[in-house]
């Protein structure tokens, strides 16, 4: 399970970044909200742990996305099993002590479950909540603790950031690829293992190119990597790291195919990259297609309940897990709201629509990926970027278990 640690290694640096934060271009269609179905029972308290806002980060829209989804569920979906959702919100602010305190607050508040979006210190919350037997429903786990601890549920599959990239590279006929990753032990080692595994299973020779954080000019490192003539460069890091990487790659080998993760993109960065992000394939975890049914619902919910939150990845990172939790528990038809009942409900729920995931289903029965029982939806997503970084043409990449099996 150490193979997936690379995503967690950069998580703290990525909190609050958005790959597409523009308002929808079309008029919001409120009819997609459906008929009113208000929750009228006794409240069920759901905890929320988010980075929130501090001097270094601003994930305010994530909390607004969670609140919007809960308000929508209370008015249109009957809440959770008829019970209106009451939220207990705590901001961790990327501070380890505050993160642990937030988890302890959830225990003290006797919440029925906790929802998290993109949280750098998720392992700390797992340690506290699992001991208290409080279910944790996350946007996407990326560490051994978040992927294997009983009672933790990860809507998405962090390993798909490697698997989807390998599948797409194979489709493009790539024979050699270079994975440009932040050169720290927690990222480089897993990148070599997981990246090497899934690209190797796809018949692609992969070179991992670690570059220390803070390197402004990566031309020497990219030039050295280019001697092996990779047909694809895949940049894996935060916006600052990827901006420097893309500049160097486009200088050294402008004809190479380009791939990045969604957290590489940030408003304004395109201006400093030759040609911007045009033609770049983006491995992502959220489908923000504005005219898709999910996108229209997301826009309508934000318009009615979002308190000014922007249509984009930050708000989606809160909206999606909150709505996913509601869908799963309502499909399970739970009759009690204790943590134990919620846990059983999540484990027994039939497949339901995974919010903002290109039509994918999720089922949290622990059987989607053998080595990561927490994952509810094993599929991945890719998109294409326009010059300014807007993501278009989202496509679901079905999970292929053969990619994650060691070669014999």
VOPAZA-453424 format. One record per residue (C-alpha): z, y, x. Coordinates in nm, 2 decimals, padded with zeros to 4 digits, always signed. Layout:
<rs>
@zz = Z, yy = Y, xx = X
...
</rs>
This chain:
<rs>
@zz = +00.00, yy = +00.00, xx = +00.00
@zz = +00.02, yy = +00.23, xx = +00.30
@zz = -00.36, yy = +00.25, xx = +00.28
@zz = -00.34, yy = +00.50, xx = +00.00
@zz = -00.10, yy = +00.74, xx = +00.18
@zz = -00.38, yy = +00.98, xx = +00.29
@zz = -00.39, yy = +01.14, xx = -00.06
@zz = -00.02, yy = +01.19, xx = -00.06
@zz = -00.03, yy = +01.33, xx = +00.30
@zz = -00.23, yy = +01.63, xx = +00.19
@zz = -00.08, yy = +01.66, xx = -00.17
@zz = +00.16, yy = +01.94, xx = -00.08
@zz = -00.12, yy = +02.15, xx = +00.06
@zz = -00.34, yy = +02.10, xx = -00.24
@zz = -00.09, yy = +02.19, xx = -00.51
@zz = -00.22, yy = +02.47, xx = -00.74
@zz = -00.57, yy = +02.46, xx = -00.61
@zz = -00.85, yy = +02.45, xx = -00.87
@zz = -01.20, yy = +02.31, xx = -00.83
@zz = -01.33, yy = +02.49, xx = -01.13
@zz = -01.12, yy = +02.76, xx = -01.29
@zz = -01.37, yy = +02.97, xx = -01.49
@zz = -01.34, yy = +03.02, xx = -01.86
@zz = -01.58, yy = +02.81, xx = -02.07
@zz = -01.91, yy = +02.99, xx = -02.12
@zz = -01.95, yy = +02.88, xx = -02.48
@zz = -01.75, yy = +03.00, xx = -02.79
@zz = -01.44, yy = +02.78, xx = -02.84
@zz = -01.49, yy = +02.53, xx = -03.13
@zz = -01.15, yy = +02.51, xx = -03.30
@zz = -01.28, yy = +02.26, xx = -03.55
@zz = -01.24, yy = +01.98, xx = -03.29
@zz = -00.86, yy = +02.01, xx = -03.33
@zz = -00.90, yy = +01.82, xx = -03.65
@zz = -00.67, yy = +01.81, xx = -03.96
@zz = -00.31, yy = +01.92, xx = -03.94
@zz = -00.06, yy = +01.64, xx = -03.90
@zz = +00.27, yy = +01.80, xx = -03.82
@zz = +00.56, yy = +01.61, xx = -03.66
@zz = +00.86, yy = +01.63, xx = -03.89
@zz = +01.12, yy = +01.39, xx = -03.75
@zz = +01.40, yy = +01.44, xx = -03.50
@zz = +01.28, yy = +01.58, xx = -03.17
@zz = +01.20, yy = +01.36, xx = -02.87
@zz = +01.27, yy = +01.53, xx = -02.54
@zz = +01.01, yy = +01.48, xx = -02.26
@zz = +01.09, yy = +01.61, xx = -01.92
@zz = +00.84, yy = +01.80, xx = -01.71
@zz = +00.85, yy = +01.84, xx = -01.33
@zz = +00.59, yy = +02.07, xx = -01.19
@zz = +00.56, yy = +02.28, xx = -00.87
@zz = +00.55, yy = +02.59, xx = -01.08
@zz = +00.53, yy = +02.92, xx = -00.90
@zz = +00.67, yy = +03.03, xx = -00.57
@zz = +00.57, yy = +03.26, xx = -00.29
@zz = +00.34, yy = +03.00, xx = -00.15
@zz = +00.19, yy = +02.84, xx = -00.46
@zz = +00.11, yy = +02.91, xx = -00.82
@zz = +00.08, yy = +02.61, xx = -01.05
@zz = +00.18, yy = +02.80, xx = -01.36
@zz = -00.13, yy = +02.69, xx = -01.55
@zz = -00.02, yy = +02.33, xx = -01.50
@zz = +00.29, yy = +02.39, xx = -01.70
@zz = +00.09, yy = +02.59, xx = -01.96
@zz = -00.14, yy = +02.29, xx = -01.99
@zz = +00.15, yy = +02.06, xx = -02.05
@zz = +00.30, yy = +02.29, xx = -02.31
@zz = -00.04, yy = +02.33, xx = -02.48
@zz = -00.09, yy = +01.96, xx = -02.51
@zz = +00.26, yy = +01.91, xx = -02.65
@zz = +00.21, yy = +02.19, xx = -02.91
@zz = -00.13, yy = +02.05, xx = -03.01
@zz = +00.03, yy = +01.70, xx = -03.05
@zz = +00.31, yy = +01.84, xx = -03.26
@zz = +00.08, yy = +02.01, xx = -03.50
@zz = -00.22, yy = +01.78, xx = -03.51
@zz = -00.12, yy = +01.43, xx = -03.39
@zz = +00.22, yy = +01.39, xx = -03.55
@zz = +00.40, yy = +01.45, xx = -03.22
@zz = +00.51, yy = +01.12, xx = -03.07
@zz = +00.55, yy = +00.86, xx = -03.35
@zz = +00.63, yy = +01.14, xx = -03.59
@zz = +00.88, yy = +01.31, xx = -03.37
@zz = +00.82, yy = +01.67, xx = -03.25
@zz = +00.80, yy = +01.69, xx = -02.87
@zz = +01.06, yy = +01.91, xx = -02.71
@zz = +01.00, yy = +01.99, xx = -02.34
@zz = +01.26, yy = +02.01, xx = -02.06
@zz = +01.07, yy = +02.19, xx = -01.78
@zz = +01.18, yy = +02.22, xx = -01.42
@zz = +00.99, yy = +02.39, xx = -01.14
@zz = +01.02, yy = +02.22, xx = -00.80
@zz = +00.83, yy = +02.50, xx = -00.61
@zz = +00.73, yy = +02.26, xx = -00.33
@zz = +01.10, yy = +02.25, xx = -00.22
@zz = +01.24, yy = +01.90, xx = -00.15
@zz = +01.59, yy = +02.00, xx = -00.26
@zz = +01.46, yy = +02.16, xx = -00.58
@zz = +01.24, yy = +01.86, xx = -00.64
@zz = +01.54, yy = +01.62, xx = -00.63
@zz = +01.75, yy = +01.86, xx = -00.84
@zz = +01.47, yy = +01.87, xx = -01.10
@zz = +01.48, yy = +01.49, xx = -01.12
@zz = +01.86, yy = +01.49, xx = -01.16
@zz = +01.83, yy = +01.75, xx = -01.44
@zz = +01.61, yy = +01.51, xx = -01.63
@zz = +01.87, yy = +01.24, xx = -01.61
@zz = +02.14, yy = +01.48, xx = -01.72
@zz = +01.93, yy = +01.60, xx = -02.01
@zz = +01.88, yy = +01.24, xx = -02.13
@zz = +01.50, yy = +01.28, xx = -02.15
@zz = +01.30, yy = +00.99, xx = -02.30
@zz = +01.03, yy = +01.02, xx = -02.02
@zz = +00.91, yy = +01.26, xx = -01.76
@zz = +00.55, yy = +01.39, xx = -01.72
@zz = +00.42, yy = +01.51, xx = -01.38
@zz = +00.09, yy = +01.66, xx = -01.28
@zz = +00.01, yy = +01.72, xx = -00.91
@zz = +00.35, yy = +01.71, xx = -00.74
@zz = +00.39, yy = +01.69, xx = -00.36
@zz = +00.74, yy = +01.55, xx = -00.37
@zz = +00.67, yy = +01.28, xx = -00.63
@zz = +00.84, yy = +01.01, xx = -00.43
@zz = +01.17, yy = +01.20, xx = -00.45
@zz = +01.15, yy = +01.21, xx = -00.83
@zz = +01.06, yy = +00.84, xx = -00.84
@zz = +01.38, yy = +00.75, xx = -00.65
@zz = +01.60, yy = +00.93, xx = -00.90
@zz = +01.42, yy = +00.85, xx = -01.22
@zz = +01.36, yy = +00.48, xx = -01.15
@zz = +01.73, yy = +00.43, xx = -01.08
@zz = +01.81, yy = +00.60, xx = -01.41
@zz = +01.54, yy = +00.38, xx = -01.58
@zz = +01.35, yy = +00.68, xx = -01.71
@zz = +00.98, yy = +00.63, xx = -01.74
@zz = +00.76, yy = +00.86, xx = -01.53
@zz = +00.40, yy = +00.93, xx = -01.64
@zz = +00.19, yy = +01.09, xx = -01.37
@zz = -00.16, yy = +01.24, xx = -01.34
@zz = -00.23, yy = +01.02, xx = -01.04
@zz = +00.01, yy = +00.84, xx = -00.79
@zz = -00.09, yy = +00.83, xx = -00.43
@zz = +00.20, yy = +00.67, xx = -00.24
@zz = +00.34, yy = +00.32, xx = -00.24
@zz = +00.64, yy = +00.43, xx = -00.44
@zz = +00.43, yy = +00.60, xx = -00.71
@zz = +00.19, yy = +00.30, xx = -00.73
@zz = +00.43, yy = +00.01, xx = -00.72
@zz = +00.77, yy = +00.12, xx = -00.86
@zz = +00.85, yy = -00.04, xx = -01.20
@zz = +00.86, yy = +00.23, xx = -01.47
@zz = +00.61, yy = +00.46, xx = -01.30
@zz = +00.27, yy = +00.50, xx = -01.46
@zz = -00.03, yy = +00.66, xx = -01.29
@zz = -00.31, yy = +00.76, xx = -01.52
@zz = -00.57, yy = +00.78, xx = -01.25
@zz = -00.65, yy = +00.58, xx = -00.93
@zz = -00.60, yy = +00.77, xx = -00.61
@zz = -00.78, yy = +00.49, xx = -00.42
@zz = -01.10, yy = +00.59, xx = -00.60
@zz = -01.13, yy = +00.89, xx = -00.37
@zz = -01.24, yy = +00.64, xx = -00.11
@zz = -01.39, yy = +00.38, xx = -00.34
@zz = -01.61, yy = +00.62, xx = -00.54
@zz = -01.73, yy = +00.79, xx = -00.22
@zz = -01.84, yy = +00.45, xx = -00.08
@zz = -02.02, yy = +00.35, xx = -00.40
@zz = -02.20, yy = +00.68, xx = -00.42
@zz = -02.29, yy = +00.66, xx = -00.05
@zz = -02.44, yy = +00.32, xx = -00.09
@zz = -02.65, yy = +00.45, xx = -00.39
@zz = -02.79, yy = +00.72, xx = -00.16
@zz = -02.89, yy = +00.45, xx = +00.10
@zz = -02.65, yy = +00.58, xx = +00.36
@zz = -02.61, yy = +00.34, xx = +00.66
@zz = -02.37, yy = +00.56, xx = +00.87
@zz = -02.11, yy = +00.80, xx = +00.75
@zz = -01.85, yy = +01.03, xx = +00.91
@zz = -01.51, yy = +01.09, xx = +00.73
@zz = -01.38, yy = +01.42, xx = +00.85
@zz = -01.00, yy = +01.42, xx = +00.78
@zz = -00.69, yy = +01.63, xx = +00.87
@zz = -00.57, yy = +01.49, xx = +01.20
@zz = -00.21, yy = +01.40, xx = +01.12
@zz = -00.07, yy = +01.05, xx = +01.13
@zz = +00.00, yy = +01.03, xx = +00.76
@zz = -00.37, yy = +01.10, xx = +00.69
@zz = -00.56, yy = +00.97, xx = +00.98
@zz = -00.42, yy = +00.62, xx = +00.98
@zz = -00.47, yy = +00.54, xx = +00.61
@zz = -00.82, yy = +00.71, xx = +00.62
@zz = -00.92, yy = +00.46, xx = +00.90
@zz = -00.78, yy = +00.17, xx = +00.71
@zz = -00.88, yy = +00.24, xx = +00.35
@zz = -01.20, yy = +00.43, xx = +00.44
@zz = -01.30, yy = +00.17, xx = +00.68
@zz = -01.23, yy = -00.11, xx = +00.43
@zz = -01.43, yy = +00.02, xx = +00.13
@zz = -01.72, yy = +00.17, xx = +00.33
@zz = -01.74, yy = -00.16, xx = +00.53
@zz = -01.74, yy = -00.36, xx = +00.21
@zz = -02.03, yy = -00.14, xx = +00.10
@zz = -02.23, yy = -00.21, xx = +00.41
@zz = -02.18, yy = +00.13, xx = +00.56
@zz = -02.07, yy = +00.20, xx = +00.92
@zz = -01.79, yy = +00.46, xx = +00.90
@zz = -01.65, yy = +00.68, xx = +01.18
@zz = -01.33, yy = +00.87, xx = +01.11
@zz = -01.32, yy = +01.21, xx = +01.26
@zz = -00.97, yy = +01.35, xx = +01.27
@zz = -00.93, yy = +01.72, xx = +01.33
@zz = -00.60, yy = +01.89, xx = +01.37
@zz = -00.50, yy = +02.14, xx = +01.10
@zz = -00.57, yy = +02.51, xx = +01.18
@zz = -00.89, yy = +02.45, xx = +01.38
@zz = -01.12, yy = +02.74, xx = +01.28
@zz = -01.43, yy = +02.62, xx = +01.46
@zz = -01.50, yy = +02.25, xx = +01.43
@zz = -01.84, yy = +02.26, xx = +01.59
@zz = -01.73, yy = +02.06, xx = +01.90
@zz = -01.58, yy = +01.77, xx = +01.70
@zz = -01.88, yy = +01.76, xx = +01.46
@zz = -02.13, yy = +01.77, xx = +01.74
@zz = -01.96, yy = +01.47, xx = +01.90
@zz = -01.96, yy = +01.28, xx = +01.57
@zz = -02.32, yy = +01.37, xx = +01.52
@zz = -02.43, yy = +01.17, xx = +01.82
@zz = -02.40, yy = +00.86, xx = +01.61
@zz = -02.64, yy = +01.01, xx = +01.35
@zz = -02.44, yy = +00.98, xx = +01.03
@zz = -02.64, yy = +01.03, xx = +00.72
@zz = -02.34, yy = +01.15, xx = +00.53
@zz = -02.04, yy = +01.37, xx = +00.61
@zz = -01.73, yy = +01.33, xx = +00.38
@zz = -01.47, yy = +01.61, xx = +00.42
@zz = -01.12, yy = +01.52, xx = +00.31
@zz = -00.86, yy = +01.80, xx = +00.31
@zz = -00.76, yy = +02.13, xx = +00.15
@zz = -00.98, yy = +02.43, xx = +00.10
@zz = -00.92, yy = +02.59, xx = +00.44
@zz = -00.98, yy = +02.27, xx = +00.63
@zz = -01.30, yy = +02.18, xx = +00.43
@zz = -01.44, yy = +02.53, xx = +00.46
@zz = -01.43, yy = +02.51, xx = +00.84
@zz = -01.57, yy = +02.15, xx = +00.83
@zz = -01.86, yy = +02.24, xx = +00.60
@zz = -01.95, yy = +02.54, xx = +00.82
@zz = -01.97, yy = +02.32, xx = +01.13
@zz = -02.15, yy = +02.04, xx = +00.96
@zz = -02.42, yy = +02.27, xx = +00.82
@zz = -02.46, yy = +02.42, xx = +01.17
@zz = -02.49, yy = +02.09, xx = +01.35
@zz = -02.68, yy = +01.88, xx = +01.10
@zz = -02.80, yy = +02.07, xx = +00.80
@zz = -03.00, yy = +01.77, xx = +00.67
@zz = -02.70, yy = +01.54, xx = +00.64
@zz = -02.57, yy = +01.45, xx = +00.29
@zz = -02.24, yy = +01.62, xx = +00.21
@zz = -01.94, yy = +01.49, xx = +00.02
@zz = -01.60, yy = +01.65, xx = -00.04
@zz = -01.29, yy = +01.60, xx = -00.26
@zz = -01.23, yy = +01.83, xx = -00.55
@zz = -00.94, yy = +02.00, xx = -00.37
@zz = -01.18, yy = +02.13, xx = -00.10
@zz = -01.31, yy = +02.39, xx = -00.34
@zz = -01.14, yy = +02.72, xx = -00.42
@zz = -01.26, yy = +03.05, xx = -00.57
@zz = -01.42, yy = +03.27, xx = -00.31
@zz = -01.47, yy = +03.01, xx = -00.03
@zz = -01.84, yy = +02.96, xx = -00.11
@zz = -01.92, yy = +03.30, xx = +00.03
@zz = -01.81, yy = +03.19, xx = +00.38
@zz = -02.02, yy = +02.87, xx = +00.38
@zz = -02.39, yy = +02.88, xx = +00.45
@zz = -02.56, yy = +02.80, xx = +00.12
@zz = -02.21, yy = +02.76, xx = -00.04
@zz = -02.14, yy = +02.42, xx = -00.20
@zz = -02.49, yy = +02.37, xx = -00.33
@zz = -02.60, yy = +02.00, xx = -00.32
@zz = -02.26, yy = +01.87, xx = -00.23
@zz = -02.12, yy = +01.56, xx = -00.41
@zz = -01.76, yy = +01.60, xx = -00.51
@zz = -01.52, yy = +01.32, xx = -00.56
@zz = -01.28, yy = +01.43, xx = -00.83
@zz = -01.02, yy = +01.31, xx = -01.08
@zz = -01.10, yy = +01.53, xx = -01.38
@zz = -01.41, yy = +01.57, xx = -01.59
@zz = -01.44, yy = +01.94, xx = -01.68
@zz = -01.78, yy = +01.93, xx = -01.85
@zz = -01.75, yy = +02.21, xx = -02.10
@zz = -01.98, yy = +02.08, xx = -02.37
@zz = -01.85, yy = +01.72, xx = -02.37
@zz = -01.61, yy = +01.62, xx = -02.65
@zz = -01.31, yy = +01.62, xx = -02.42
@zz = -01.41, yy = +01.95, xx = -02.27
@zz = -01.44, yy = +02.11, xx = -02.61
@zz = -01.10, yy = +01.98, xx = -02.72
@zz = -00.94, yy = +02.10, xx = -02.40
@zz = -01.09, yy = +02.45, xx = -02.45
@zz = -00.97, yy = +02.46, xx = -02.81
@zz = -00.62, yy = +02.35, xx = -02.72
@zz = -00.59, yy = +02.61, xx = -02.44
@zz = -00.74, yy = +02.88, xx = -02.67
@zz = -00.48, yy = +02.81, xx = -02.94
@zz = -00.17, yy = +02.71, xx = -02.73
@zz = -00.25, yy = +02.78, xx = -02.36
@zz = -00.08, yy = +03.12, xx = -02.33
@zz = -00.36, yy = +03.25, xx = -02.12
@zz = -00.41, yy = +02.94, xx = -01.90
@zz = -00.76, yy = +02.92, xx = -01.75
@zz = -01.00, yy = +02.64, xx = -01.83
@zz = -00.99, yy = +02.45, xx = -01.50
@zz = -00.83, yy = +02.18, xx = -01.28
@zz = -00.48, yy = +02.33, xx = -01.26
@zz = -00.43, yy = +02.35, xx = -01.64
@zz = -00.60, yy = +02.01, xx = -01.68
@zz = -00.35, yy = +01.85, xx = -01.43
@zz = -00.08, yy = +01.92, xx = -01.69
@zz = -00.27, yy = +01.88, xx = -02.01
@zz = -00.42, yy = +01.54, xx = -01.93
@zz = -00.10, yy = +01.34, xx = -01.85
@zz = +00.09, yy = +01.50, xx = -02.14
@zz = -00.19, yy = +01.41, xx = -02.39
@zz = -00.23, yy = +01.07, xx = -02.23
@zz = +00.13, yy = +00.99, xx = -02.28
@zz = +00.11, yy = +01.10, xx = -02.65
@zz = -00.20, yy = +00.88, xx = -02.71
@zz = -00.05, yy = +00.58, xx = -02.54
@zz = +00.28, yy = +00.59, xx = -02.73
@zz = +00.12, yy = +00.66, xx = -03.07
@zz = -00.12, yy = +00.37, xx = -03.01
@zz = +00.18, yy = +00.15, xx = -02.94
@zz = +00.34, yy = +00.27, xx = -03.26
@zz = +00.69, yy = +00.29, xx = -03.11
@zz = +00.98, yy = +00.30, xx = -03.36
@zz = +01.25, yy = +00.43, xx = -03.12
@zz = +01.24, yy = +00.71, xx = -02.86
@zz = +01.49, yy = +00.59, xx = -02.60
@zz = +01.36, yy = +00.56, xx = -02.24
@zz = +01.36, yy = +00.18, xx = -02.28
@zz = +01.15, yy = +00.20, xx = -02.60
@zz = +00.91, yy = +00.44, xx = -02.43
@zz = +00.88, yy = +00.21, xx = -02.13
@zz = +00.79, yy = -00.09, xx = -02.35
@zz = +00.56, yy = +00.12, xx = -02.55
@zz = +00.36, yy = +00.23, xx = -02.25
@zz = +00.34, yy = -00.12, xx = -02.12
@zz = +00.23, yy = -00.27, xx = -02.45
@zz = -00.01, yy = +00.00, xx = -02.57
@zz = -00.38, yy = -00.10, xx = -02.62
@zz = -00.65, yy = +00.08, xx = -02.43
@zz = -00.68, yy = +00.45, xx = -02.53
@zz = -00.90, yy = +00.74, xx = -02.43
@zz = -00.81, yy = +00.88, xx = -02.09
@zz = -00.82, yy = +01.26, xx = -02.13
@zz = -01.09, yy = +01.45, xx = -01.94
@zz = -01.22, yy = +01.13, xx = -01.77
@zz = -01.59, yy = +01.10, xx = -01.88
@zz = -01.51, yy = +00.86, xx = -02.16
@zz = -01.30, yy = +00.62, xx = -01.96
@zz = -01.01, yy = +00.42, xx = -02.12
@zz = -00.66, yy = +00.37, xx = -01.98
@zz = -00.42, yy = +00.09, xx = -02.04
@zz = -00.08, yy = +00.09, xx = -01.86
@zz = -00.01, yy = -00.28, xx = -01.87
@zz = +00.01, yy = -00.32, xx = -01.49
@zz = -00.30, yy = -00.53, xx = -01.47
@zz = -00.58, yy = -00.28, xx = -01.39
@zz = -00.54, yy = -00.31, xx = -01.01
@zz = -00.34, yy = -00.60, xx = -00.86
@zz = -00.21, yy = -00.40, xx = -00.56
@zz = -00.12, yy = -00.09, xx = -00.76
@zz = +00.04, yy = -00.19, xx = -01.09
@zz = +00.12, yy = +00.17, xx = -01.19
@zz = -00.25, yy = +00.26, xx = -01.23
@zz = -00.37, yy = +00.28, xx = -01.59
@zz = -00.74, yy = +00.37, xx = -01.53
@zz = -00.89, yy = +00.23, xx = -01.21
@zz = -01.23, yy = +00.41, xx = -01.24
@zz = -01.33, yy = +00.71, xx = -01.04
@zz = -01.53, yy = +01.03, xx = -01.10
@zz = -01.79, yy = +01.22, xx = -00.90
@zz = -01.97, yy = +01.55, xx = -00.98
@zz = -02.22, yy = +01.78, xx = -00.82
@zz = -02.13, yy = +02.13, xx = -00.70
@zz = -02.34, yy = +02.44, xx = -00.75
@zz = -02.35, yy = +02.71, xx = -00.48
@zz = -02.04, yy = +02.88, xx = -00.61
@zz = -01.84, yy = +02.56, xx = -00.64
@zz = -01.88, yy = +02.50, xx = -01.02
@zz = -01.88, yy = +02.13, xx = -01.09
@zz = -02.16, yy = +01.98, xx = -01.30
@zz = -02.30, yy = +01.64, xx = -01.38
@zz = -01.98, yy = +01.45, xx = -01.39
@zz = -02.03, yy = +01.07, xx = -01.37
@zz = -01.78, yy = +00.79, xx = -01.40
@zz = -01.77, yy = +00.53, xx = -01.12
@zz = -01.65, yy = +00.20, xx = -01.26
@zz = -01.38, yy = +00.02, xx = -01.05
@zz = -01.51, yy = -00.26, xx = -00.83
@zz = -01.22, yy = -00.48, xx = -00.72
@zz = -01.44, yy = -00.63, xx = -00.44
@zz = -01.42, yy = -00.30, xx = -00.25
@zz = -01.05, yy = -00.34, xx = -00.20
@zz = -01.05, yy = -00.69, xx = -00.08
@zz = -01.02, yy = -00.74, xx = +00.30
@zz = -01.32, yy = -00.90, xx = +00.46
@zz = -01.28, yy = -01.26, xx = +00.55
</rs>
